[in-house]
Amino acid sequence: MAKARFDIGRNIRRPVTQQATRQLFWQAVDDPQTGAACAEHQDLWEGYMRGELAKEEYEEKRKEVKMRLWFATYQATFSDHYKHNETAEDSHLTFFDVDHRQDSRELYVQTVMGHEKEWGIVLVELSASGQGLHVVFARPDGMTNQQAQRWMSERLGGIEYDKGTHELARATYMVMRDYILYIDEPKLFGEVELEPAVVRSEEATRFGKATTSGTEQTTKGTTEVTDATAPSEMALKAFDLFLERSGLDMGALNAIGTRHNSLKMLLPDLGQMMTEGELLGVLALKMPRYANEQDCRRLVHDFYAKYIDTNRPLSVAQKEVFKTISKGGGTKEGLMEAEPPMPRRLPKLIQLLVSKEPKIYHPTVANAVFPSLAAHFVGVNFPYIDNTMREATFMCCTIAPMSSGKSCVDRPVERILKDIRERDQLNINRENEWKQQCKTRGSNKEKPRRPEGLCIQVMDSDMTNAAFVQKLVDAGGKYLFTIVDEVELFYQLKTSGTKSVGKIFRLAFDNKPYGQVRVGVDSVSGSMPLRWNWNAATTVQQGQHFFRSMKADGTLSRINFTTIKAERGIDIPVHGIYDEQFDGDLKPYIDRLNAANGTIDCPQGRKLIKRMLKENAEIADLADDELYERLSYRAVVIAWLKAMTLFVAEGQWSKQIEEFAVWSMHYDMWCKMMFFGEEMRQQMQGEEIRMERGPLNMLRLLPDRFTVHDALQVRLSNGRDNRVMPMLNTWRRRGYVDVDAATGVYVKAGPWRKNS
C-alpha cells in the first residue's frame, strides 16, 4: 500500500500549498490564530443556537472567521503547490465530514474509539465550530472516495455526512490541538505505509458489512466471533462509576447466581459508552471468570445487537459519567490527586493573555493576571451570596521549583499595567520635583508642602511600612499593586515580627482599615481601607517556610496559589512577542474595567457560587476532609471574583467564564493542599483538641494504685512532656495522693479513691 501525501495552506483565498510535514502540521494547529478562530466560531454557534443571530448573519460571520484558519487537503497533494483539481494527485486518504452534531465528542467515544486501526483511521478531529466531526482514513482498496465515505457512514451507524467532499482537491479548515481526538502521525505524514481496512470484494460494491480483524460477520449481520479489545482508561472509569451508581458491589458482580442479572443491570449504560469489544475487555478485568463463559459473551452480544443504538442521545446519568471521565479527573475523590486540566475553551480575555506564553505556563498566567486586572477598579463592589459586599482583592503567589520560569507572569502583567504606569509616572515626576525642592532649602527654612493627589498605584518591591501607608493614603481609594520576585520581600512591611505580614494580608482581603499614627511632624500618619493587590513568586522550600506561621490563622485561604510543573529534558520554552497589536487587542477590556463603578450584580454569578459550594461540599464529604471544606470557602470567593472581573472586562457573561472560574477554584485548592495541606491538617487537629476539651484531669486516668512509670505514660499519651515528678510532688502536697513507704507505689487519697 502507498504512503499518504497531502498538502497544507495558510490562506484559502490564495490557496498556495506545501506538502504536509509534522512540523508544518503542528505549526498550523498551535498557531494562536487557530485557537482564537475556533473559539470565536464556537461563540457564533452558541449565539445562533440561542437565537441571537439569524441564520444568514451566522453563516456570513462564520465564513469570515474560517478565512483566518489554515487549510488542509487530506485527499490530495498538488504538483504545482496550488489547490485546484487539474494538478491534484491522490493522497490515498479519504476525508469524512459530519456536520451540525453537538454531541461530536460523544459520537467519537461511543462509535469510533477503539476502531481506529481496524478502520484505517489516521486522524479524528472536531470541526472548527466544535459541532462536527472530521475522520481521515486510508481508503479501502477498490473504492472511490464516494464509496469509501458511504462505507465509513455505515461503520458509524448510517450517520449523515457531507457528500460534497469527494473531490480530490476539497479542502477543510484546520483546528487547534484540543480539538484533535486521535492522530496516527507516522501514517498521516507518510513515514510508514497506510493500512486500510480489509473489505471483501463481493461486498465492496454494495458496501455491506466488512470483515475486519477480530470480527467475522455473516451477510445477516450477526457476529459469530467478537474478540475483546484492550479497554481504555475512560472505559474502565465508566464501568466503575456505573457500578457505583447501581448500588452493586464486586461481590454481587462475580457471585454465581447474581452475576448474570448484575451485568444485565449495567449493560444499558455501558453499551452506550463503549464498543462491544472494549466492554468484553473491561469484563475480562472486572469479571475474569464470567467473561470467559459463553453465557457472558452471548448476553453482551445479544444486548448490543438488539438494544444498543449509537445514535440515541445519552441519558442524564450517561452524560454526567461522560463529563466526568472526559475531563480526565475521574471521580470527585480523585480530583485532588492530579492537576485539574484547564478548560478547552477559555474566556476571550484569558485566551488573549496566555496567547504569548508557552502552554506549560498557561495555568499560572491565567490565574496570576487578576491582581493587575482588578487594580483598575475604583469604587466597584460585588454583592456575595450572603449579601455582604466584596471588592476584587487578589493576592497571587506562584510557588514552583527553582528555574521553572516563574517570571512568565511578569510579561502579561506589565502590559495590563501599562495605562496605570503611565498615570503613575506623572505623579512620580511631581514627587521627585518636590523632593528636589526640599533638598535645595536650608535646614532652617520652611520646606514646601507635599503636593496633594500623588497617587502612585504600582509600588516598588523595596518598600517600608511607612512608605506603604503613605502610598495607601495618597491612592485615595484606588488599589495599590506590587509584584515581587521573592515573597520574602514582604518582610519589609513588618512592624512587630513576621506575623504582622500575615495580618496585613488578611486585612487586605477584607479591605479593612490599615495605617499608622505617629507623633513626629514629618512622620507618616493615616489610615485607609486596605486596597492592595499583589503578585509574588517563591521556590517551594522558601514558600513553605515563609507561610509556616500563617497556616492556622486564615491567611493561606485568602491567597490564590499557582505553580509550574517543571519537567526535565524539555526544550527551553519560547515566549511570544508582546507588540502593539497585543496592546490594541487588550485595550477594550482595560477600558471596561476603568469605566466600571458602583455595585455590580450578576444572577449567573450567584448560580456559580452555589455550584462551587456544592461541588466542594461533595469533595469534602467523599474525602471526609474538614480541612478541604474550610479552605474551600474563600477559594469560592476568589474564583467568583475572577468571574465577576471577567464579566465586567468582557461586557457579558459566558459559559467560558463559568467553566474557567470552576477550574480556577479547583486548581487553587489543588495547589494549597499539595504544598500546605498536611501541616495545616496537623495544626487543625491540635486546634480541635484544644477546642473540644478543657484542662485534662490526668489523675482520673490513673488507677487507685500506680507507679511513676504509669503516671509518665499518661502524660506522654496526652501530649505532655516527661516532667512527671513535679506533678506527683504537687499532688502529694495537696493531699491528692500518698506514697506506700514499703513499695514506693502512689495511692490515691481522700475523695480521689474509688471507694471513699
Disulfide bonds with the S-S distance in Angstrom:
none
